[in-house]
Amino acid sequence: MIKELIVKEISKRIIASIIRAVKNTKVKSYTREADLFDALSQHLTFVDQWSAEVNFADLKQSKLTKKVFVQLDIYFQPQRVRLGDNEHVEKFELEKIFDIGKKHIALLGQVGSGKTTSLKYLCQSLLYNEGLFSSQLCYPVVIKLNEFNSLSRENEYSKNILFNSLIKILGIKFDFQNLDERAIENLKEVVVIDFLNENNILLLLDGFDEIIHRTRRDVVIGEFDRLITNVKLSRIILTSRLSDFKYSFSNLSIYELCPLSDEQIFTFANRWLESIHQANIFVEKIKNSPFYDTAIRPLTIAHLCAIFERNGNIPEKPKTVYKKIVMLLLEEWNLQRNIHRISKYSKFESDRKFEFLSSLAFNLTISNNTNSFSDNDLKSIYQKIHQDFDLEATEMLSVINELESHNGLILQSGFQRFEFAHKSIQEYLTAEFIVKLPSIPSSRQTVIKLPNEFAVAIAISSKPSEYFLELVDNRIVPMKLDSQFIKPFINRLLLEKVDFNRQINIAASALMLYSIYIKAVKEESQQLQMFYFDDLTMEFERFVEEIFKRNDKVNFFNNYTITEKLPSFGEEYIYKLELVKRRGQKLPRTLFVREGFLPSSI
């Protein structure tokens, strides 16, 4: 911990700064060195307590920052300035942040990218002399900028919100007598800047995006500009969500936190769970899930780790995780930190934003079939849907900016390029839109683009068995969709772990799907005169077997007769089966079945 000697020395320097500032003025200072020492020590205690732990609602108990923190990488410049997806942006490790340059820093990131936790790590490293700071910074000062939201109305138009906060932290007291307001503000600035230029302070301004009131935000950014322009010795770091910081100042380096890599995801899990064995199990489970892409954010992987730590498992149904992540980003994370972000638009609260994002996801998916799109794509879709949400036609960029700022589900990924933060969440939002439509889309051109989304739609439907029947019997089969749709659809359906009614019609539709896949892949491999039964084939067969649990599989296949024996890879064959006409039964007329899947009695 920082020694008392350093605090005493800083207190003496502040006294000297005050004496220089009030010289030849009518201002009197009744600040004592002991008062400064007490104020600085009190702030130091606050910084230590604030930075020591990571905590949120899902945790059994808080985690020590130094134990769970994973060294993050930082882009030299925000991704949004890239002119194309192929443009490479250099990066460096967080621990080298003071070695890269001598300018002050704006550290930007998406929701949950680790901005605040990075500051906590820097504070702990400085407080406990862990050798991270080659620049010999000696004392951390932290201002949580969201605290300015609770200022009284008379502070609304003050030009010294930030400087006043620093004066209070330092414990400086003045008697301004009859000085006018401008002179008072100038004096405070002189004292603060002099203090920062006399000491190697690390000044951390956390959460610029969390300042709700525009007027106060403008005041703070003006003060920030004056600080970074005039402070030479101390270092200043301001954090913000990307969409809320689009400024450019001299003497300021603007960096962006990178997503976690696969290696960092494992390291994160290992440190969080404190067990390599448990980390391996956890990472394997999320890698085999549809939502592994969400683990690139420290916020989301931390919540997944917390769930795993409590239950020894991740939720069995992926739809539970989709909902958790969306609600976390839309609303819960702000509420947990007592931040109430105010929408610029009436009637555009969290539930409406969810519906807007669902509509946007659906329309962008069927038009682009990707999670990345241009501003022209966005404008086209926005013009199509804005009236459904009582939004102005000319407000597209403002609406998207608010969505990025408030929840980070959609973000700017390059120059005039946007994307959904996670492909799996885009698929989930699209599925939410689909299941709320009056009926399943009947256009082949639309359906063929949505194999993953329809699998998720079945999972989140209030009646998954009926939705599955309707989709297979009245869309997939009549449309004669090929393996390019069937394979990802089946694969995702298995991943979603849908609970179906074990009824003969469900089994029949599942078998029809299986038959289409077998036939399609067989036809696509005709030139090789062989067929390779992949893992998906075997896994889907087990899935169909599960549906047959309460039905007699032998009796079902007794409705068919073998009409053709087709060669395949190895010693197995594919059998073509034709339905024997029977009244009162709605069964597929023709089935293609792997030899090993048929009951032995057939």
C-alpha positions in Angstrom: 0.0 0.0 0.0 1.2 3.6 -0.7 3.2 4.8 2.3 2.1 7.7 4.5 5.3 9.5 3.5 4.0 10.0 0.0 0.7 11.3 1.1 2.5 13.8 3.5 4.7 15.0 0.6 1.7 15.5 -1.7 0.0 17.5 1.1 2.9 19.8 1.4 3.0 20.3 -2.4 -0.7 21.2 -2.4 -0.1 23.8 0.3 2.6 25.3 -1.9 0.3 25.3 -4.9 -2.4 27.1 -2.9 0.1 29.7 -1.7 1.2 30.4 -5.3 -2.4 30.6 -6.6 -3.8 33.0 -4.0 -0.7 35.3 -4.0 -1.7 38.8 -5.0 -5.5 38.0 -4.6 -8.0 38.7 -2.0 -8.6 35.0 -1.5 -7.7 33.3 1.8 -7.1 29.7 2.3 -7.8 28.1 5.6 -6.6 24.7 4.4 -4.2 22.9 6.9 -1.7 20.3 5.9 -3.4 17.9 8.3 -6.8 18.5 6.5 -5.2 17.6 3.2 -3.5 14.5 4.6 -6.9 13.3 6.0 -8.7 14.0 2.8 -6.1 12.3 0.6 -6.0 9.3 3.0 -9.7 9.0 2.9 -9.8 9.1 -0.9 -7.0 6.5 -0.9 -9.2 4.2 1.2 -12.1 4.7 -1.1 -10.0 3.9 -4.2 -8.6 0.8 -2.5 -12.1 -0.5 -1.6 -13.6 0.4 -4.9 -10.8 -1.2 -7.0 -10.3 -4.3 -4.8 -13.3 -6.2 -5.9 -15.5 -7.1 -8.8 -19.2 -7.6 -7.9 -22.6 -8.0 -9.6 -26.0 -9.5 -8.8 -25.4 -13.0 -10.1 -22.3 -13.6 -8.0 -22.4 -15.8 -4.8 -19.7 -13.4 -3.4 -17.5 -10.7 -4.8 -14.2 -11.6 -6.6 -10.8 -10.0 -5.9 -9.8 -7.9 -8.9 -6.2 -9.0 -8.8 -7.2 -12.7 -8.9 -9.7 -12.6 -11.7 -8.4 -9.9 -14.0 -7.1 -11.0 -17.4 -4.6 -8.9 -19.3 -6.7 -7.3 -22.0 -5.5 -6.1 -25.4 -6.0 -2.6 -26.7 -6.4 -1.4 -30.3 -4.3 1.6 -31.1 -7.4 3.3 -32.6 -11.1 2.6 -32.5 -12.4 0.0 -34.9 -15.0 2.4 -36.2 -12.4 4.4 -38.1 -11.5 1.3 -40.3 -12.3 1.8 -44.0 -12.8 -1.9 -44.5 -13.0 -5.2 -42.7 -9.6 -6.2 -44.0 -7.9 -3.2 -42.5 -5.7 -4.4 -39.7 -5.5 -2.3 -36.5 -2.4 -2.8 -34.3 -2.9 -3.7 -30.7 -0.9 -3.8 -27.4 -1.4 -5.2 -23.9 -3.0 -3.1 -21.2 0.0 -3.3 -18.9 2.0 -1.3 -21.5 -0.5 1.5 -21.7 1.9 4.0 -20.1 4.9 2.9 -22.2 3.3 3.4 -25.6 3.2 7.2 -25.5 3.1 10.2 -23.1 -0.3 11.6 -24.0 -3.4 11.4 -21.9 -5.8 8.6 -22.7 -9.4 8.0 -23.6 -10.0 4.3 -23.1 -13.1 3.3 -25.0 -15.0 0.1 -25.3 -18.4 -1.6 -25.9 -20.8 -2.4 -23.1 -19.1 -4.9 -20.8 -15.7 -4.8 -22.5 -13.9 -4.3 -19.2 -13.3 -0.5 -19.0 -14.0 -0.1 -15.3 -12.4 -3.3 -14.3 -9.2 -2.2 -16.2 -9.1 0.9 -14.1 -9.6 -1.1 -11.0 -6.6 -3.3 -12.0 -4.5 -0.2 -12.6 -5.4 1.2 -9.2 -4.5 -2.1 -7.4 -1.2 -2.3 -9.3 -0.3 1.2 -8.3 -1.5 1.0 -4.7 0.5 -2.2 -4.0 3.6 -1.3 -6.0 3.5 -4.2 -8.4 5.9 -2.7 -10.9 3.3 -1.9 -13.6 4.1 1.8 -13.8 7.4 2.6 -15.4 6.5 6.2 -15.3 6.7 6.3 -11.5 3.1 7.4 -11.0 2.6 7.6 -7.3 -1.0 8.2 -6.3 -4.4 7.3 -7.9 -7.3 9.7 -7.9 -10.6 8.3 -9.1 -13.8 10.2 -10.1 -16.9 8.1 -10.9 -18.5 10.4 -13.4 -22.0 9.0 -13.0 -22.0 10.7 -9.5 -22.4 14.0 -11.3 -26.0 12.9 -12.2 -27.0 13.6 -8.6 -25.7 17.2 -8.5 -28.2 19.9 -7.5 -29.8 22.0 -10.2 -27.7 25.0 -9.3 -24.7 23.0 -10.6 -26.3 22.5 -13.9 -24.6 25.5 -15.5 -21.4 25.5 -13.5 -18.3 25.4 -15.6 -16.3 23.6 -12.9 -18.1 20.4 -12.1 -14.9 18.3 -12.6 -12.6 20.9 -10.9 -14.9 21.3 -8.0 -14.9 17.5 -7.5 -11.1 17.5 -7.4 -11.0 20.4 -5.0 -13.2 18.4 -2.7 -11.2 15.2 -3.0 -8.0 17.1 -2.2 -9.6 18.7 0.9 -8.9 22.3 -0.2 -10.9 25.1 1.5 -11.1 28.7 0.4 -12.6 32.0 1.6 -13.4 33.7 -1.7 -14.8 36.9 -0.1 -16.1 39.1 -2.9 -14.5 37.4 -5.9 -16.7 37.1 -9.0 -17.7 33.6 -10.3 -15.3 33.6 -13.2 -12.3 34.5 -10.9 -13.3 31.7 -8.5 -13.5 29.2 -11.3 -10.1 30.3 -12.7 -8.5 30.0 -9.3 -9.8 26.5 -8.7 -8.4 25.5 -12.1 -5.0 27.0 -11.4 -4.8 25.1 -8.1 -5.8 21.8 -9.5 -3.6 22.0 -12.6 -0.7 23.2 -10.5 -1.2 20.2 -8.2 -1.3 17.7 -11.1 1.8 19.3 -12.6 3.7 19.0 -9.3 2.9 15.4 -8.6 2.9 12.1 -10.6 -0.8 11.5 -10.1 -2.9 8.9 -12.0 -6.3 10.7 -12.5 -9.0 8.2 -13.6 -12.3 9.5 -14.8 -14.6 6.6 -15.1 -17.8 6.4 -17.2 -18.2 9.5 -19.3 -21.1 7.8 -21.1 -22.8 7.4 -17.8 -23.4 11.2 -17.4 -27.1 11.4 -18.3 -27.6 15.2 -18.6 -26.3 16.7 -21.9 -25.4 20.0 -20.3 -23.3 18.4 -17.6 -21.6 16.2 -20.1 -20.7 19.2 -22.2 -19.2 20.9 -19.1 -17.1 17.8 -18.2 -15.8 17.4 -21.7 -14.8 21.1 -21.7 -13.0 20.7 -18.4 -11.3 17.4 -19.6 -10.0 19.3 -22.6 -8.5 22.0 -20.4 -7.0 19.4 -18.1 -5.2 17.4 -20.9 -4.0 20.6 -22.5 -2.4 21.9 -19.4 -1.3 18.9 -17.4 2.1 17.6 -18.3 3.4 15.5 -15.4 0.4 13.5 -14.2 -1.5 11.1 -16.5 -5.2 11.2 -17.1 -7.4 8.3 -18.3 -11.1 8.8 -19.2 -13.3 5.8 -20.0 -16.4 5.8 -22.1 -18.5 3.6 -24.3 -17.5 4.1 -27.9 -20.7 5.7 -29.2 -20.6 8.5 -26.6 -17.0 9.7 -27.2 -16.5 11.0 -30.7 -14.2 13.9 -29.8 -10.7 14.6 -30.9 -8.3 16.6 -28.8 -4.6 17.4 -28.9 -2.5 15.6 -26.3 -5.0 12.7 -26.2 -4.5 9.1 -27.4 -7.8 7.3 -28.1 -7.7 3.5 -27.6 -10.3 0.8 -27.7 -10.4 -2.4 -25.7 -10.3 -5.6 -27.8 -12.7 -8.6 -27.4 -11.3 -11.6 -25.6 -9.4 -14.2 -27.6 -9.9 -17.9 -27.1 -6.8 -18.0 -24.9 -8.0 -15.1 -22.8 -11.5 -16.8 -22.4 -9.8 -19.9 -20.9 -7.6 -17.8 -18.7 -10.6 -15.8 -17.5 -12.5 -19.0 -16.7 -9.5 -20.5 -14.9 -9.0 -17.4 -12.7 -12.7 -17.0 -12.0 -13.4 -20.7 -11.2 -10.0 -21.2 -9.5 -9.6 -24.6 -11.1 -8.1 -25.7 -14.4 -10.3 -28.8 -14.4 -13.5 -26.7 -13.9 -12.3 -24.2 -16.4 -11.8 -26.9 -19.0 -15.3 -28.2 -18.4 -16.8 -24.8 -18.6 -15.0 -23.7 -21.8 -15.9 -27.0 -23.4 -19.5 -26.5 -22.6 -19.7 -23.0 -24.0 -17.7 -23.9 -27.1 -20.3 -26.6 -27.8 -23.1 -24.1 -27.4 -24.5 -21.7 -30.0 -23.6 -18.7 -27.8 -19.8 -19.1 -27.5 -19.4 -15.8 -29.5 -20.9 -13.9 -26.5 -17.9 -15.0 -24.3 -15.7 -12.4 -26.0 -17.1 -9.7 -23.6 -15.8 -9.9 -20.0 -19.2 -8.9 -18.8 -21.0 -11.8 -20.4 -18.4 -14.5 -19.7 -18.3 -13.3 -16.1 -22.0 -13.9 -15.8 -21.7 -17.3 -17.5 -18.9 -18.2 -15.1 -21.1 -17.0 -12.1 -24.0 -19.3 -13.2 -21.6 -22.2 -13.7 -20.0 -21.6 -10.3 -23.4 -21.6 -8.6 -24.9 -24.6 -10.4 -22.0 -26.6 -11.7 -23.3 -26.2 -15.2 -24.5 -23.7 -17.8 -28.2 -23.6 -18.6 -29.3 -26.6 -20.5 -31.4 -24.6 -22.9 -29.5 -22.0 -25.0 -32.7 -19.9 -25.1 -32.2 -19.2 -21.4 -28.8 -17.8 -22.1 -30.0 -15.6 -25.0 -32.7 -14.1 -22.9 -30.2 -13.5 -20.0 -27.7 -11.8 -22.2 -30.2 -9.6 -24.0 -31.9 -8.5 -20.8 -28.5 -8.0 -19.1 -27.4 -5.6 -21.9 -30.8 -4.0 -22.4 -31.6 -3.1 -18.8 -30.2 -5.2 -15.9 -26.5 -4.0 -16.1 -27.6 -0.3 -15.9 -30.0 -1.0 -13.1 -27.4 -2.9 -11.1 -25.1 0.1 -11.2 -28.0 2.5 -10.6 -27.6 4.2 -14.0 -30.9 5.3 -15.6 -30.2 6.1 -19.2 -32.9 8.4 -20.6 -34.1 7.8 -24.1 -34.3 10.7 -26.5 -37.5 9.3 -27.8 -40.8 8.9 -26.0 -42.2 5.4 -25.9 -38.8 3.9 -26.7 -38.0 2.1 -23.5 -36.4 -1.3 -23.1 -39.3 -3.4 -24.3 -39.7 -1.3 -27.4 -36.0 -1.3 -28.1 -36.1 -5.1 -27.9 -38.9 -5.2 -30.5 -37.1 -2.7 -32.7 -33.9 -4.7 -32.6 -35.9 -7.9 -33.4 -37.4 -6.3 -36.4 -34.1 -4.8 -37.5 -32.4 -8.2 -37.0 -35.0 -10.0 -39.1 -35.0 -7.5 -42.0 -31.2 -7.2 -42.1 -30.8 -11.0 -42.0 -33.1 -11.7 -45.0 -31.6 -8.8 -47.0 -27.9 -9.3 -46.2 -27.7 -12.8 -44.6 -24.9 -11.5 -42.4 -24.4 -9.6 -39.1 -22.4 -6.9 -40.8 -24.0 -4.2 -43.0 -23.4 -0.7 -44.4 -25.1 2.5 -43.4 -27.1 2.3 -46.7 -28.4 -1.1 -45.7 -29.3 0.3 -42.3 -31.1 3.3 -43.8 -33.1 1.1 -46.2 -34.3 -1.1 -43.3 -34.9 1.8 -41.0 -37.1 3.5 -43.6 -39.1 0.3 -43.8 -39.7 -0.2 -40.0 -39.4 3.2 -38.3 -43.2 4.0 -38.4 -43.9 0.8 -36.5 -42.1 2.4 -33.5 -43.2 6.0 -33.9 -39.7 7.1 -34.9 -38.9 9.9 -37.3 -37.6 9.0 -40.7 -34.6 11.4 -40.4 -33.5 10.1 -37.0 -31.8 6.8 -38.1 -28.3 7.6 -37.0 -29.4 9.1 -33.7 -31.6 6.0 -33.0 -28.7 3.6 -33.8 -26.3 5.7 -31.7 -28.7 5.5 -28.7 -29.0 1.7 -29.1 -25.2 1.3 -29.2 -24.8 3.6 -26.2 -27.5 2.2 -24.1 -27.1 -1.5 -24.6 -24.3 -2.3 -27.1 -26.3 -5.0 -29.0 -25.6 -3.1 -32.2 -22.4 -1.2 -32.9 -20.4 0.7 -35.4 -17.6 -1.6 -36.6 -16.0 0.5 -39.2 -16.4 3.6 -41.4 -20.1 3.5 -42.4 -20.3 -0.1 -41.2 -22.4 -1.5 -38.5 -23.0 -5.0 -37.0 -24.8 -6.9 -34.3 -22.4 -7.4 -31.4 -23.0 -11.2 -31.5 -24.2 -13.4 -34.3 -26.0 -15.7 -31.9 -27.9 -12.8 -30.4 -28.9 -11.5 -33.9 -30.2 -15.0 -34.6 -32.2 -15.0 -31.4 -33.7 -11.6 -32.0 -34.6 -12.6 -35.5 -36.3 -15.7 -34.1 -38.2 -13.6 -31.6 -39.6 -11.6 -34.6 -40.5 -14.7 -36.5 -42.5 -16.4 -33.8 -44.6 -13.2 -33.2 -45.6 -13.0 -36.9 -49.2 -14.0 -37.7 -47.9 -17.0 -39.6 -44.6 -18.6 -40.6 -43.1 -16.8 -43.7 -44.3 -18.5 -46.9 -41.6 -17.1 -49.3 -39.0 -19.6 -50.2 -36.5 -16.8 -50.7 -37.0 -15.8 -47.1 -37.2 -19.2 -45.5 -34.0 -20.5 -47.2 -31.9 -17.7 -45.5 -33.0 -18.5 -41.9 -32.0 -22.1 -41.0 -30.5 -21.2 -37.7 -33.2 -18.6 -36.9 -36.0 -21.1 -37.5 -34.4 -23.7 -35.2 -34.2 -21.0 -32.5 -37.8 -20.0 -33.3 -39.0 -23.6 -32.6 -37.1 -23.5 -29.3 -38.6 -20.3 -28.0 -42.1 -21.0 -29.4 -44.8 -21.5 -26.8 -45.7 -24.8 -28.7 -42.5 -26.0 -30.2 -43.9 -29.4 -31.4 -46.7 -27.6 -33.4 -44.3 -25.0 -34.8 -41.9 -27.8 -35.9 -44.7 -29.7 -37.7 -46.0 -26.6 -39.4 -42.5 -25.6 -40.6 -41.4 -29.0 -41.8 -44.7 -30.2 -43.3 -45.9 -26.9 -44.9 -42.6 -25.1 -45.6 -39.4 -27.2 -45.8 -40.9 -30.2 -47.6 -43.1 -28.4 -50.1 -40.2 -25.9 -50.8 -37.8 -28.8 -51.5 -35.0 -27.2 -49.5 -31.7 -28.8 -50.0 -28.9 -29.8 -47.6 -27.5 -26.2 -47.4 -30.6 -25.4 -45.4 -31.3 -28.8 -43.8 -27.8 -29.4 -42.4 -27.5 -26.1 -40.4 -31.2 -26.3 -39.4 -30.8 -29.8 -38.0 -27.5 -29.0 -36.4 -28.9 -25.9 -34.6 -32.1 -27.8 -33.7 -30.0 -30.3 -31.8 -28.0 -27.6 -30.1 -31.2 -25.9 -28.9 -32.3 -29.0 -27.1 -35.9 -28.6 -27.9 -38.5 -30.7 -25.9 -41.0 -32.3 -28.4 -44.1 -34.2 -27.7 -43.4 -37.9 -28.4 -46.2 -38.4 -30.9 -46.2 -40.3 -34.2 -46.7 -37.2 -36.3 -43.7 -35.5 -34.7 -41.6 -38.6 -35.4 -42.9 -38.8 -39.0 -41.9 -35.1 -39.6 -38.5 -35.6 -38.0 -38.0 -38.7 -40.2 -38.9 -36.8 -43.3 -36.3 -34.2 -42.4 -33.8 -36.9 -41.8 -34.7 -38.6 -45.1 -34.3 -35.3 -47.0 -30.9 -34.8 -45.6 -29.8 -38.4 -46.4 -31.1 -38.1 -50.0 -29.6 -34.6 -50.5 -26.1 -35.5 -49.4 -26.3 -38.8 -51.3 -27.1 -36.9 -54.5 -24.4 -34.3 -53.9 -21.8 -37.0 -53.5 -22.9 -39.0 -56.6 -19.6 -38.3 -58.4 -17.7 -40.2 -55.7 -20.3 -43.1 -55.7 -20.1 -43.1 -51.9 -21.8 -41.5 -48.9 -20.1 -40.6 -45.7 -22.3 -40.7 -42.6 -21.1 -37.7 -40.6 -21.6 -37.1 -36.9 -24.6 -35.0 -37.6 -26.4 -37.9 -39.2 -25.7 -40.1 -36.2 -26.7 -37.4 -33.8 -30.0 -36.7 -35.6 -30.8 -40.4 -35.6 -30.4 -40.4 -31.8 -32.7 -37.4 -31.7 -35.4 -39.2 -33.7 -35.0 -42.3 -31.5 -35.8 -40.1 -28.5 -39.1 -39.0 -30.1 -39.9 -42.7 -30.7 -39.4 -43.5 -27.0 -43.2 -43.8 -26.4 -43.9 -45.2 -29.8 -43.2 -48.4 -31.5 -40.5 -47.8 -34.0 -40.9 -51.3 -35.5 -44.7 -50.7 -36.0 -43.9 -47.4 -37.7 -41.5 -48.9 -40.2 -43.9 -51.8 -40.8 -45.9 -49.2 -42.8 -43.1 -49.2 -45.4 -41.5 -51.6 -47.8 -38.0 -51.5 -49.1 -37.9 -50.7 -52.8 -34.3 -49.9 -53.5 -30.9 -50.6 -51.9 -28.3 -47.8 -52.6 -24.6 -48.3 -52.2 -22.8 -45.9 -49.8 -19.5 -45.5 -48.0 -18.2 -48.6 -46.4 -20.3 -51.7 -45.9 -23.6 -49.9 -45.0 -26.3 -49.2 -47.5 -29.0 -46.5 -47.9 -32.5 -48.0 -48.2 -35.3 -46.3 -50.1 -38.7 -47.1 -48.5 -42.2 -46.6 -49.9 -45.3 -46.2 -47.9 -47.8 -49.1 -47.9 -51.2 -47.4 -48.2 -53.1 -47.4 -44.9 -56.1 -45.3 -44.1 -56.1 -42.7 -41.3 -52.4 -42.3 -41.3 -50.5 -39.2 -42.4 -47.0 -40.5 -43.1 -44.3 -39.6 -45.6 -44.7 -41.5 -48.9 -41.0 -42.0 -49.4 -38.1 -42.3 -47.0 -34.3 -42.6 -47.4 -32.8 -44.3 -44.3 -29.4 -45.5 -43.3 -29.2 -49.3 -43.0 -28.1 -49.1 -39.4 -31.1 -47.0 -38.4 -33.7 -49.5 -39.6 -35.1 -51.9 -37.0 -33.5 -55.3 -37.4 -36.9 -56.9 -38.1 -37.4 -54.9 -41.3 
